[in-house]
């Protein structure tokens, strides 16, 4: 055996060991552009628009840090074989070479699409990175931050950050001129430049700067004061909430808080919180009186959600064409009455009309329940479906599309659920419609598989799929404090896989009401495509009057001996005359 093959294990056959070539290196060699390809790229015009002559491109300091090239070893290549497993490939002991004291080269900022319209909006919606946060020693002491806030907010009326962001650029520039801010360095429609000049003048005059939002934990581990209409995603204008402030005021994720903020030192892109002024529209002193969601006693469902009214039923008798929403409301009110604090499951095969029934339910609930908060959550959904839901008045819509990462689906679902829990523990009724639990299940399964592959000892801090579904689905309840969280979620059945059927049985066992959908009725254009023989509610005796219970009992006896389509026709004929 030659010297170059001594590292390889000897083979039992007499064939000589060949030098192995990594398939990744082969693919990298194939991707190297030739001279002709480089010439073609040089000849093509640049797709990125050039900046106008009056706009100076100044990307933030943390932008270059995110595009830092990967570190290379001494040979000029990528990570070695040992380095991939977490072991260093550099020699140790007396033969180790001392670290070089030469300064490392900084990454060159990447060219950005710059224009009069998209330059300011690009940096306004961008999430802040770690480099854009204040130094740790500046926000470590909450008492010092509160003293600093009282000193800076001692004069003048407060400036509200939301009002500044919602104003027009001309109005914002006019406000800067009234405050005698230095706008000579601002070129073009530079929102960040005008805001920075206004903040600098307010700091010198000791004028307070207030902000309102929802406390949300971001995937990078930091907490920000975000806006729900922005999908709970932090922007570079959203205030950073230090851990010391959270611990001192006992804040929890999902709470609406009002704070006084520091605009940030020059070069930082996000402000940070100095002191908390109000929590859930209450003073900070009374915020500790709020009993947490999972510590409140669970009550039995007693208050129903009326979908149909007497006016709607009378109008139905006079007209020949039946309104689909009126038909859906009457069928649900008799077959599976809804109540505040229930867990309502819409289950059916693929393409059985679950999303259409969910949208119709959202429209009915928003009309009848004007005092309650109605919210919709779409996970891994079609963009057209999300836009259609936004047309419903009185409904807050949150959603992620099929182009987003699975972890983004889970983060949005967690923020929306915590947002509803905080409102419910304060005595409000929240109705959350989710599409769908099956997609949340797939997202959690992918996250669990990734965590299992990265850690040999098992996934650290990641719940299994069944535990995650149980935790999410169990939040629907009526609380002793007067509030409730009602969950209405869709779930797909009839998909290959034993695990899917097992999860479906768990969700059905935990549900308060189940609406079974029939795919055959959907194909024949019946709405709602309910399987009227199986649809039921556990709280039927509490939510239905004695007269309605007598009517539905006689109808169920008639529908029990026929198929679903004939039962659907019987219900359409006799229910309006009930």
PETA-V937615 format. One record per residue. RES is the residue in three letters. SS is DSSP state (H for helix, E for strand, - for the rest). PSI is psi in whole degrees, 0 to 359 (999 if undefined). BURIAL is b if it has 24 or more other C-alpha atoms within 12 Angstrom, else e. Layout:
BEGIN
res=RES ss=SS psi=PSI burial=BURIAL
res=RES ss=SS psi=PSI burial=BURIAL
END
This chain:
BEGIN
res=UNK ss=- psi=135 burial=e
res=UNK ss=- psi=168 burial=e
res=UNK ss=H psi=326 burial=e
res=UNK ss=H psi=345 burial=e
res=UNK ss=H psi=16 burial=e
res=UNK ss=- psi=337 burial=e
res=UNK ss=- psi=342 burial=e
res=UNK ss=- psi=150 burial=e
res=UNK ss=- psi=137 burial=e
res=UNK ss=- psi=141 burial=e
res=UNK ss=- psi=153 burial=e
res=UNK ss=- psi=332 burial=e
res=UNK ss=- psi=171 burial=e
res=UNK ss=- psi=5 burial=e
res=UNK ss=- psi=141 burial=e
res=UNK ss=- psi=143 burial=e
res=UNK ss=- psi=131 burial=e
res=UNK ss=- psi=153 burial=e
res=UNK ss=- psi=125 burial=e
res=UNK ss=- psi=144 burial=e
res=UNK ss=- psi=129 burial=e
res=UNK ss=- psi=133 burial=e
res=UNK ss=H psi=331 burial=e
res=UNK ss=H psi=324 burial=e
res=UNK ss=H psi=325 burial=e
res=UNK ss=H psi=316 burial=e
res=UNK ss=H psi=324 burial=e
res=UNK ss=H psi=322 burial=e
res=UNK ss=H psi=325 burial=e
res=UNK ss=H psi=333 burial=e
res=UNK ss=- psi=357 burial=e
res=UNK ss=- psi=124 burial=e
res=UNK ss=- psi=143 burial=e
res=UNK ss=- psi=176 burial=e
res=UNK ss=H psi=325 burial=e
res=UNK ss=H psi=321 burial=e
res=UNK ss=H psi=321 burial=e
res=UNK ss=H psi=323 burial=e
res=UNK ss=H psi=322 burial=e
res=UNK ss=H psi=318 burial=e
res=UNK ss=H psi=323 burial=e
res=UNK ss=H psi=329 burial=e
res=UNK ss=H psi=333 burial=e
res=UNK ss=- psi=144 burial=e
res=UNK ss=- psi=152 burial=e
res=UNK ss=- psi=136 burial=e
res=UNK ss=- psi=335 burial=e
res=UNK ss=- psi=126 burial=e
res=UNK ss=- psi=144 burial=e
res=UNK ss=- psi=147 burial=e
res=UNK ss=- psi=148 burial=e
res=UNK ss=- psi=158 burial=e
res=UNK ss=- psi=338 burial=e
res=UNK ss=- psi=6 burial=e
res=UNK ss=- psi=125 burial=e
res=UNK ss=- psi=122 burial=e
res=UNK ss=- psi=112 burial=b
res=UNK ss=- psi=84 burial=b
res=UNK ss=- psi=150 burial=b
res=UNK ss=- psi=162 burial=b
res=UNK ss=H psi=330 burial=e
res=UNK ss=H psi=353 burial=b
res=UNK ss=H psi=320 burial=b
res=UNK ss=H psi=331 burial=e
res=UNK ss=H psi=331 burial=e
res=UNK ss=- psi=345 burial=e
res=UNK ss=- psi=31 burial=e
res=UNK ss=- psi=130 burial=e
res=UNK ss=- psi=154 burial=e
res=UNK ss=- psi=146 burial=e
res=UNK ss=- psi=143 burial=e
res=UNK ss=- psi=155 burial=e
res=UNK ss=- psi=189 burial=e
res=UNK ss=- psi=331 burial=e
res=UNK ss=- psi=358 burial=e
res=UNK ss=- psi=2 burial=e
res=UNK ss=- psi=185 burial=e
res=UNK ss=- psi=201 burial=e
res=UNK ss=- psi=144 burial=e
res=UNK ss=- psi=179 burial=e
res=UNK ss=H psi=321 burial=e
res=UNK ss=H psi=328 burial=e
res=UNK ss=H psi=333 burial=e
res=UNK ss=H psi=334 burial=e
res=UNK ss=- psi=9 burial=e
res=UNK ss=- psi=3 burial=e
res=UNK ss=- psi=142 burial=e
res=UNK ss=- psi=140 burial=e
res=UNK ss=- psi=356 burial=e
res=UNK ss=- psi=147 burial=e
res=UNK ss=- psi=148 burial=e
res=UNK ss=- psi=166 burial=e
res=UNK ss=H psi=205 burial=e
res=UNK ss=H psi=340 burial=e
res=UNK ss=H psi=355 burial=e
res=UNK ss=- psi=139 burial=e
res=UNK ss=- psi=143 burial=e
res=UNK ss=- psi=151 burial=e
res=UNK ss=- psi=142 burial=e
res=UNK ss=- psi=140 burial=e
res=UNK ss=- psi=5 burial=e
res=UNK ss=- psi=143 burial=e
res=UNK ss=- psi=139 burial=e
res=UNK ss=- psi=150 burial=e
res=UNK ss=- psi=138 burial=e
res=UNK ss=- psi=150 burial=e
res=UNK ss=- psi=143 burial=e
res=UNK ss=- psi=132 burial=e
res=UNK ss=- psi=144 burial=e
res=UNK ss=- psi=144 burial=e
res=UNK ss=- psi=139 burial=e
res=UNK ss=- psi=151 burial=e
res=UNK ss=- psi=110 burial=e
res=UNK ss=- psi=137 burial=b
res=UNK ss=- psi=175 burial=b
res=UNK ss=- psi=335 burial=e
res=UNK ss=- psi=321 burial=e
res=UNK ss=H psi=354 burial=e
res=UNK ss=H psi=310 burial=b
res=UNK ss=H psi=320 burial=b
res=UNK ss=H psi=330 burial=e
res=UNK ss=H psi=314 burial=e
res=UNK ss=H psi=343 burial=b
res=UNK ss=H psi=329 burial=b
res=UNK ss=- psi=1 burial=b
res=UNK ss=- psi=138 burial=b
res=UNK ss=- psi=139 burial=b
res=UNK ss=- psi=144 burial=b
res=UNK ss=- psi=182 burial=b
res=UNK ss=H psi=325 burial=b
res=UNK ss=H psi=344 burial=e
res=UNK ss=H psi=359 burial=b
res=UNK ss=- psi=159 burial=b
res=UNK ss=- psi=164 burial=b
res=UNK ss=- psi=153 burial=e
res=UNK ss=H psi=322 burial=e
res=UNK ss=H psi=340 burial=e
res=UNK ss=H psi=335 burial=e
res=UNK ss=- psi=16 burial=b
res=UNK ss=- psi=331 burial=e
res=UNK ss=- psi=114 burial=e
res=UNK ss=H psi=328 burial=b
res=UNK ss=H psi=320 burial=e
res=UNK ss=H psi=323 burial=e
res=UNK ss=H psi=321 burial=b
res=UNK ss=H psi=321 burial=b
res=UNK ss=H psi=320 burial=e
res=UNK ss=H psi=322 burial=b
res=UNK ss=H psi=320 burial=b
res=UNK ss=H psi=326 burial=b
res=UNK ss=H psi=320 burial=e
res=UNK ss=H psi=335 burial=b
res=UNK ss=- psi=41 burial=b
res=UNK ss=- psi=354 burial=e
res=UNK ss=E psi=146 burial=e
res=UNK ss=E psi=166 burial=e
res=UNK ss=E psi=145 burial=e
res=UNK ss=E psi=146 burial=b
res=UNK ss=E psi=129 burial=b
res=UNK ss=E psi=125 burial=b
res=UNK ss=H psi=322 burial=b
res=UNK ss=H psi=322 burial=e
res=UNK ss=H psi=324 burial=e
res=UNK ss=H psi=322 burial=b
res=UNK ss=H psi=330 burial=b
res=UNK ss=H psi=347 burial=e
res=UNK ss=- psi=161 burial=e
res=UNK ss=- psi=158 burial=e
res=UNK ss=H psi=324 burial=b
res=UNK ss=H psi=320 burial=e
res=UNK ss=H psi=323 burial=e
res=UNK ss=H psi=320 burial=b
res=UNK ss=H psi=325 burial=b
res=UNK ss=H psi=320 burial=e
res=UNK ss=H psi=321 burial=b
res=UNK ss=H psi=322 burial=b
res=UNK ss=H psi=323 burial=e
res=UNK ss=H psi=326 burial=e
res=UNK ss=- psi=3 burial=b
res=UNK ss=- psi=45 burial=e
res=UNK ss=- psi=151 burial=b
res=UNK ss=- psi=101 burial=e
res=UNK ss=- psi=17 burial=b
res=UNK ss=- psi=332 burial=e
res=UNK ss=- psi=353 burial=e
res=UNK ss=- psi=127 burial=b
res=UNK ss=- psi=132 burial=b
res=UNK ss=- psi=200 burial=b
res=UNK ss=- psi=70 burial=b
res=UNK ss=- psi=96 burial=b
res=UNK ss=H psi=316 burial=b
res=UNK ss=H psi=324 burial=b
res=UNK ss=H psi=318 burial=b
res=UNK ss=H psi=317 burial=b
res=UNK ss=H psi=319 burial=b
res=UNK ss=H psi=321 burial=b
res=UNK ss=H psi=320 burial=b
res=UNK ss=H psi=318 burial=b
res=UNK ss=H psi=323 burial=b
res=UNK ss=H psi=320 burial=b
res=UNK ss=H psi=319 burial=b
res=UNK ss=H psi=325 burial=b
res=UNK ss=H psi=320 burial=b
res=UNK ss=H psi=324 burial=e
res=UNK ss=- psi=1 burial=e
res=UNK ss=- psi=41 burial=e
res=UNK ss=E psi=128 burial=b
res=UNK ss=E psi=153 burial=b
res=UNK ss=E psi=117 burial=b
res=UNK ss=E psi=155 burial=b
res=UNK ss=E psi=150 burial=b
res=UNK ss=E psi=148 burial=b
res=UNK ss=E psi=191 burial=b
res=UNK ss=E psi=132 burial=b
res=UNK ss=E psi=123 burial=b
res=UNK ss=E psi=139 burial=b
res=UNK ss=E psi=130 burial=b
res=UNK ss=- psi=162 burial=b
res=UNK ss=- psi=335 burial=e
res=UNK ss=- psi=0 burial=e
res=UNK ss=- psi=356 burial=e
res=UNK ss=- psi=159 burial=b
res=UNK ss=E psi=138 burial=b
res=UNK ss=E psi=160 burial=b
res=UNK ss=E psi=101 burial=b
res=UNK ss=E psi=172 burial=b
res=UNK ss=- psi=131 burial=b
res=UNK ss=H psi=326 burial=b
res=UNK ss=H psi=346 burial=e
res=UNK ss=H psi=15 burial=b
res=UNK ss=- psi=24 burial=b
res=UNK ss=- psi=25 burial=b
res=UNK ss=- psi=131 burial=b
res=UNK ss=- psi=138 burial=b
res=UNK ss=- psi=175 burial=b
res=UNK ss=- psi=355 burial=b
res=UNK ss=- psi=356 burial=b
res=UNK ss=- psi=136 burial=b
res=UNK ss=- psi=142 burial=b
res=UNK ss=E psi=134 burial=b
res=UNK ss=- psi=110 burial=b
res=UNK ss=- psi=155 burial=b
res=UNK ss=H psi=327 burial=b
res=UNK ss=H psi=323 burial=b
res=UNK ss=H psi=322 burial=b
res=UNK ss=H psi=317 burial=b
res=UNK ss=H psi=322 burial=e
res=UNK ss=H psi=320 burial=b
res=UNK ss=H psi=2 burial=b
res=UNK ss=- psi=51 burial=e
res=UNK ss=- psi=152 burial=b
res=UNK ss=- psi=152 burial=b
res=UNK ss=- psi=135 burial=b
res=UNK ss=- psi=353 burial=b
res=UNK ss=- psi=141 burial=b
res=UNK ss=E psi=123 burial=b
res=UNK ss=E psi=153 burial=b
res=UNK ss=E psi=129 burial=b
res=UNK ss=E psi=164 burial=b
res=UNK ss=E psi=132 burial=b
res=UNK ss=E psi=160 burial=b
res=UNK ss=E psi=131 burial=b
res=UNK ss=- psi=348 burial=b
res=UNK ss=- psi=149 burial=b
res=UNK ss=- psi=167 burial=e
res=UNK ss=- psi=129 burial=e
res=UNK ss=- psi=343 burial=e
res=UNK ss=- psi=148 burial=b
res=UNK ss=- psi=347 burial=b
res=UNK ss=- psi=140 burial=b
res=UNK ss=- psi=174 burial=b
res=UNK ss=E psi=157 burial=b
res=UNK ss=E psi=136 burial=b
res=UNK ss=E psi=312 burial=b
res=UNK ss=E psi=156 burial=b
res=UNK ss=E psi=132 burial=b
res=UNK ss=E psi=323 burial=b
res=UNK ss=E psi=150 burial=b
res=UNK ss=E psi=121 burial=b
res=UNK ss=- psi=47 burial=b
res=UNK ss=- psi=25 burial=e
res=UNK ss=E psi=153 burial=e
res=UNK ss=E psi=158 burial=e
res=UNK ss=H psi=328 burial=e
res=UNK ss=H psi=327 burial=e
res=UNK ss=H psi=357 burial=e
res=UNK ss=H psi=333 burial=b
res=UNK ss=H psi=347 burial=e
res=UNK ss=H psi=347 burial=e
res=UNK ss=- psi=123 burial=b
res=UNK ss=- psi=129 burial=b
res=UNK ss=- psi=159 burial=b
res=UNK ss=H psi=310 burial=b
res=UNK ss=H psi=358 burial=b
res=UNK ss=H psi=354 burial=e
res=UNK ss=- psi=150 burial=e
res=UNK ss=- psi=139 burial=e
res=UNK ss=E psi=129 burial=b
res=UNK ss=E psi=163 burial=e
res=UNK ss=- psi=146 burial=e
res=UNK ss=- psi=122 burial=b
res=UNK ss=- psi=336 burial=b
res=UNK ss=- psi=126 burial=b
res=UNK ss=E psi=159 burial=b
res=UNK ss=E psi=104 burial=b
res=UNK ss=- psi=120 burial=b
res=UNK ss=- psi=326 burial=b
res=UNK ss=- psi=152 burial=b
res=UNK ss=- psi=171 burial=e
res=UNK ss=H psi=327 burial=e
res=UNK ss=H psi=321 burial=e
res=UNK ss=H psi=320 burial=b
res=UNK ss=H psi=324 burial=b
res=UNK ss=H psi=321 burial=e
res=UNK ss=H psi=332 burial=e
res=UNK ss=H psi=326 burial=b
res=UNK ss=H psi=328 burial=e
res=UNK ss=H psi=324 burial=e
res=UNK ss=- psi=153 burial=e
res=UNK ss=- psi=313 burial=e
res=UNK ss=- psi=126 burial=e
res=UNK ss=- psi=133 burial=b
res=UNK ss=- psi=131 burial=e
res=UNK ss=H psi=323 burial=b
res=UNK ss=H psi=324 burial=b
res=UNK ss=H psi=319 burial=b
res=UNK ss=H psi=317 burial=b
res=UNK ss=H psi=317 burial=b
res=UNK ss=H psi=317 burial=b
res=UNK ss=H psi=320 burial=b
res=UNK ss=H psi=318 burial=b
res=UNK ss=H psi=321 burial=b
res=UNK ss=H psi=332 burial=b
res=UNK ss=H psi=316 burial=b
res=UNK ss=H psi=315 burial=b
res=UNK ss=- psi=78 burial=b
res=UNK ss=- psi=140 burial=b
res=UNK ss=E psi=150 burial=b
res=UNK ss=E psi=158 burial=b
res=UNK ss=- psi=126 burial=b
res=UNK ss=- psi=4 burial=b
res=UNK ss=- psi=165 burial=b
res=UNK ss=E psi=102 burial=b
res=UNK ss=E psi=125 burial=b
res=UNK ss=E psi=126 burial=b
res=UNK ss=E psi=109 burial=b
res=UNK ss=E psi=145 burial=b
res=UNK ss=E psi=172 burial=b
res=UNK ss=- psi=167 burial=b
res=UNK ss=- psi=143 burial=b
res=UNK ss=- psi=36 burial=e
res=UNK ss=- psi=6 burial=b
res=UNK ss=- psi=28 burial=b
res=UNK ss=H psi=317 burial=b
res=UNK ss=H psi=323 burial=b
res=UNK ss=H psi=318 burial=b
res=UNK ss=H psi=323 burial=b
res=UNK ss=H psi=319 burial=b
res=UNK ss=H psi=320 burial=b
res=UNK ss=H psi=321 burial=b
res=UNK ss=H psi=321 burial=b
res=UNK ss=H psi=320 burial=b
res=UNK ss=H psi=320 burial=b
res=UNK ss=H psi=317 burial=b
res=UNK ss=H psi=321 burial=b
res=UNK ss=H psi=331 burial=b
res=UNK ss=H psi=317 burial=b
res=UNK ss=H psi=325 burial=e
res=UNK ss=- psi=84 burial=b
res=UNK ss=- psi=335 burial=e
res=UNK ss=- psi=338 burial=e
res=UNK ss=- psi=159 burial=b
res=UNK ss=E psi=119 burial=b
res=UNK ss=E psi=125 burial=b
res=UNK ss=E psi=148 burial=b
res=UNK ss=E psi=138 burial=b
res=UNK ss=E psi=120 burial=b
res=UNK ss=E psi=129 burial=b
res=UNK ss=E psi=125 burial=b
res=UNK ss=E psi=48 burial=b
res=UNK ss=E psi=175 burial=b
res=UNK ss=- psi=139 burial=e
res=UNK ss=H psi=327 burial=e
res=UNK ss=H psi=324 burial=e
res=UNK ss=H psi=322 burial=b
res=UNK ss=H psi=318 burial=b
res=UNK ss=H psi=326 burial=e
res=UNK ss=H psi=323 burial=b
res=UNK ss=H psi=330 burial=b
res=UNK ss=H psi=344 burial=b
res=UNK ss=- psi=345 burial=e
res=UNK ss=- psi=127 burial=b
res=UNK ss=- psi=142 burial=e
res=UNK ss=- psi=15 burial=b
res=UNK ss=E psi=128 burial=b
res=UNK ss=E psi=126 burial=b
res=UNK ss=E psi=129 burial=b
res=UNK ss=E psi=142 burial=b
res=UNK ss=E psi=157 burial=b
res=UNK ss=E psi=149 burial=b
res=UNK ss=E psi=178 burial=b
res=UNK ss=- psi=354 burial=e
res=UNK ss=- psi=352 burial=e
res=UNK ss=- psi=161 burial=e
res=UNK ss=- psi=150 burial=e
res=UNK ss=H psi=325 burial=b
res=UNK ss=H psi=332 burial=b
res=UNK ss=H psi=325 burial=b
res=UNK ss=H psi=314 burial=b
res=UNK ss=H psi=322 burial=b
res=UNK ss=H psi=317 burial=b
res=UNK ss=H psi=318 burial=b
res=UNK ss=H psi=320 burial=b
res=UNK ss=H psi=319 burial=b
res=UNK ss=H psi=318 burial=b
res=UNK ss=H psi=321 burial=b
res=UNK ss=H psi=317 burial=b
res=UNK ss=H psi=326 burial=b
res=UNK ss=H psi=319 burial=b
res=UNK ss=H psi=324 burial=b
res=UNK ss=H psi=319 burial=b
res=UNK ss=H psi=324 burial=b
res=UNK ss=H psi=322 burial=b
res=UNK ss=H psi=323 burial=b
res=UNK ss=- psi=347 burial=b
res=UNK ss=- psi=8 burial=b
res=UNK ss=- psi=12 burial=b
res=UNK ss=- psi=153 burial=b
res=UNK ss=E psi=121 burial=b
res=UNK ss=E psi=132 burial=b
res=UNK ss=E psi=117 burial=b
res=UNK ss=E psi=120 burial=b
res=UNK ss=E psi=124 burial=b
res=UNK ss=E psi=135 burial=b
res=UNK ss=E psi=102 burial=b
res=UNK ss=- psi=169 burial=b
res=UNK ss=H psi=332 burial=b
res=UNK ss=H psi=322 burial=b
res=UNK ss=H psi=325 burial=b
res=UNK ss=H psi=323 burial=b
res=UNK ss=H psi=316 burial=b
res=UNK ss=H psi=321 burial=b
res=UNK ss=H psi=317 burial=b
res=UNK ss=H psi=326 burial=b
res=UNK ss=H psi=319 burial=b
res=UNK ss=H psi=321 burial=b
res=UNK ss=H psi=320 burial=b
res=UNK ss=H psi=321 burial=b
res=UNK ss=H psi=320 burial=e
res=UNK ss=H psi=317 burial=e
res=UNK ss=H psi=325 burial=e
res=UNK ss=H psi=326 burial=e
res=UNK ss=H psi=330 burial=e
res=UNK ss=H psi=335 burial=e
res=UNK ss=- psi=123 burial=e
res=UNK ss=- psi=330 burial=e
res=UNK ss=- psi=359 burial=e
res=UNK ss=- psi=166 burial=e
res=UNK ss=- psi=122 burial=e
res=UNK ss=- psi=120 burial=e
res=UNK ss=- psi=14 burial=e
res=UNK ss=- psi=125 burial=e
res=UNK ss=- psi=146 burial=b
res=UNK ss=- psi=166 burial=b
res=UNK ss=H psi=316 burial=b
res=UNK ss=H psi=317 burial=b
res=UNK ss=H psi=323 burial=e
res=UNK ss=H psi=315 burial=b
res=UNK ss=H psi=319 burial=b
res=UNK ss=H psi=318 burial=b
res=UNK ss=H psi=318 burial=e
res=UNK ss=H psi=314 burial=b
res=UNK ss=H psi=336 burial=b
res=UNK ss=- psi=354 burial=b
res=UNK ss=- psi=345 burial=b
res=UNK ss=- psi=116 burial=b
res=UNK ss=E psi=161 burial=b
res=UNK ss=E psi=131 burial=b
res=UNK ss=E psi=160 burial=b
res=UNK ss=- psi=332 burial=b
res=UNK ss=- psi=359 burial=b
res=UNK ss=- psi=345 burial=b
res=UNK ss=- psi=172 burial=b
res=UNK ss=E psi=154 burial=b
res=UNK ss=E psi=111 burial=b
res=UNK ss=E psi=125 burial=b
res=UNK ss=E psi=127 burial=b
res=UNK ss=E psi=111 burial=b
res=UNK ss=E psi=150 burial=b
res=UNK ss=E psi=155 burial=b
res=UNK ss=E psi=134 burial=b
res=UNK ss=E psi=132 burial=b
res=UNK ss=- psi=173 burial=b
res=UNK ss=- psi=17 burial=b
res=UNK ss=- psi=142 burial=e
res=UNK ss=- psi=140 burial=e
res=UNK ss=- psi=127 burial=e
res=UNK ss=H psi=326 burial=e
res=UNK ss=H psi=320 burial=e
res=UNK ss=H psi=315 burial=b
res=UNK ss=H psi=325 burial=e
res=UNK ss=H psi=316 burial=e
res=UNK ss=H psi=323 burial=b
res=UNK ss=H psi=319 burial=b
res=UNK ss=H psi=324 burial=e
res=UNK ss=H psi=316 burial=b
res=UNK ss=H psi=321 burial=b
res=UNK ss=H psi=325 burial=b
res=UNK ss=H psi=330 burial=e
res=UNK ss=H psi=351 burial=b
res=UNK ss=- psi=149 burial=b
res=UNK ss=- psi=323 burial=b
res=UNK ss=E psi=143 burial=b
res=UNK ss=E psi=126 burial=b
res=UNK ss=E psi=107 burial=b
res=UNK ss=E psi=132 burial=b
res=UNK ss=E psi=144 burial=b
res=UNK ss=- psi=123 burial=b
res=UNK ss=H psi=327 burial=b
res=UNK ss=H psi=319 burial=b
res=UNK ss=H psi=326 burial=b
res=UNK ss=H psi=319 burial=b
res=UNK ss=H psi=329 burial=e
res=UNK ss=- psi=13 burial=e
res=UNK ss=- psi=38 burial=e
res=UNK ss=- psi=136 burial=b
res=UNK ss=- psi=133 burial=b
res=UNK ss=- psi=143 burial=b
res=UNK ss=- psi=61 burial=b
res=UNK ss=E psi=141 burial=b
res=UNK ss=- psi=91 burial=b
res=UNK ss=- psi=342 burial=b
res=UNK ss=- psi=332 burial=b
res=UNK ss=- psi=338 burial=b
res=UNK ss=- psi=131 burial=b
res=UNK ss=E psi=173 burial=b
res=UNK ss=E psi=140 burial=b
res=UNK ss=- psi=337 burial=b
res=UNK ss=- psi=30 burial=b
res=UNK ss=H psi=321 burial=b
res=UNK ss=H psi=332 burial=b
res=UNK ss=H psi=321 burial=e
res=UNK ss=H psi=339 burial=b
res=UNK ss=- psi=145 burial=b
res=UNK ss=- psi=170 burial=e
res=UNK ss=H psi=324 burial=e
res=UNK ss=H psi=318 burial=e
res=UNK ss=H psi=323 burial=b
res=UNK ss=H psi=324 burial=e
res=UNK ss=H psi=320 burial=e
res=UNK ss=H psi=314 burial=e
res=UNK ss=H psi=333 burial=b
res=UNK ss=H psi=318 burial=e
res=UNK ss=H psi=324 burial=e
res=UNK ss=H psi=321 burial=b
res=UNK ss=H psi=327 burial=b
res=UNK ss=H psi=323 burial=e
res=UNK ss=H psi=323 burial=e
res=UNK ss=H psi=347 burial=b
res=UNK ss=- psi=335 burial=e
res=UNK ss=- psi=4 burial=e
res=UNK ss=- psi=172 burial=e
res=UNK ss=- psi=178 burial=e
res=UNK ss=H psi=322 burial=b
res=UNK ss=H psi=318 burial=b
res=UNK ss=H psi=323 burial=e
res=UNK ss=H psi=325 burial=b
res=UNK ss=H psi=320 burial=b
res=UNK ss=H psi=322 burial=b
res=UNK ss=H psi=318 burial=b
res=UNK ss=H psi=323 burial=b
res=UNK ss=H psi=327 burial=b
res=UNK ss=H psi=319 burial=e
res=UNK ss=H psi=342 burial=e
res=UNK ss=- psi=320 burial=b
res=UNK ss=- psi=334 burial=b
res=UNK ss=- psi=1 burial=e
res=UNK ss=- psi=999 burial=e
END
